[in-house]
Amino acid sequence: MPTGLLSSREAEDAGRIIFAANCAICHGANGDGRGQRREGMIPPPADLTLPSWPDEASATKMYLVIRNGVPGSAMQSWPMLDDRQIWNVVAYIHSLKSH
């Protein structure tokens, strides 16, 4: 994980744009799992505002979920995003717990 990522306003802002373009359709504009495509998804999209994950290990897990997807769910991998873009999305998701 890039140093200072979880406290970087720049990374959070960049991640917000990527999230809105790629993730909000399922996870909702606020990351609460209430996106337009959530109906019929089993399991439903994660509510990203609930978990508290202040440590780097949890941030790395979130990075890997975005990079590789989750087998057996609608969460696809995102190979079109580069490492920095994914880390920016992680920074944005991390910020959701404080909003």
BELLIN-V123198 format. One record per helix or strand of 2 or more residues. SS is the DSSP state (alpha for helix, beta for strand). FROM is the first residue (numbers start at 1). TO is the last residue. Records with the same first field share a line. If there is no record, write none. Layout:
BEGIN
SS: FROM-TO / FROM-TO
END
This chain:
BEGIN
alpha: 5-7 / 9-22 / 24-27 / 56-68 / 83-96
END
